[in-house]
Amino acid sequence: MGRHQDSIVYLTKEEQNFLNEYIRKGDWRPREIIRAKILLLSDQNSEALLDREVAERLEVSLSTVRYRRRRFAKTGSIEDTLFDNARTGRPTIVDGATEAHMTAIACSEAPEGHAKWTLRLIKDRLITLEVVDDISHSTVGRALKKKKLSHG
């Protein structure tokens, strides 16, 4: 039968209904839906599956199932179990205003002597206009790609 599962999941009817409802029609990302299904399949109030069986059924790793069960058993909170915590780190260079300038430049006429805007030309124009202090052409390309804009 395997190791003893020490992270037992007991969901209330309200929690079960909440998870089932949002799996069907919520605005969650796929990873959050998988996490919700892990909780539902691990619920001891219904026919709970072993970690290995949950992992096989949902096609995720065994460590993913164990981590989510452990996290729910520790916090008792669905929100803490399903959703990632905000991450700290380097602040983004491209904010809404910078993105708007970038889009305007990319959609305007190319500078004299050039057939189209290049990423380096857009980068240079952003620095010249003092929209940003410094930015790489790669960052410009990623931002335009997210907006689904070509630079030419």
VENCOR-V466741 format. One record per backbone hydrogen bond with DSSP energy under -0.5 kcal/mol. NH is the residue of the N-H (numbers start at 1). CO is the residue of the C=O. Records with the same first field share a line. If there is no record, write none. Layout:
NH: CO + CO
This chain:
6: 4
8: 6
9: 42
10: 8
16: 12
17: 13
18: 14
19: 15
20: 16
21: 17
22: 18
23: 19
24: 20
25: 21
26: 22
32: 29
33: 29
34: 30
35: 31
36: 32
37: 33
38: 34
39: 35
40: 36
41: 37
42: 38
43: 39 + 40
44: 9
46: 43
48: 46
49: 41
54: 50
55: 51
56: 52
57: 53
58: 54
59: 55
60: 55
65: 61
66: 62
67: 63
68: 64
69: 65
70: 66
71: 67
72: 68
73: 69
74: 70
75: 71
76: 72
81: 77
82: 78
83: 79
95: 93
99: 95
100: 96
101: 97
102: 98
103: 99
104: 100
105: 101
106: 102
107: 103
108: 104 + 105
114: 111
122: 118
123: 119
124: 120
125: 121
126: 122
127: 123
128: 124
129: 125
130: 127
131: 126
132: 126
140: 136
141: 137
142: 138
143: 139
144: 140
145: 141
146: 142
147: 143
148: 145
149: 144
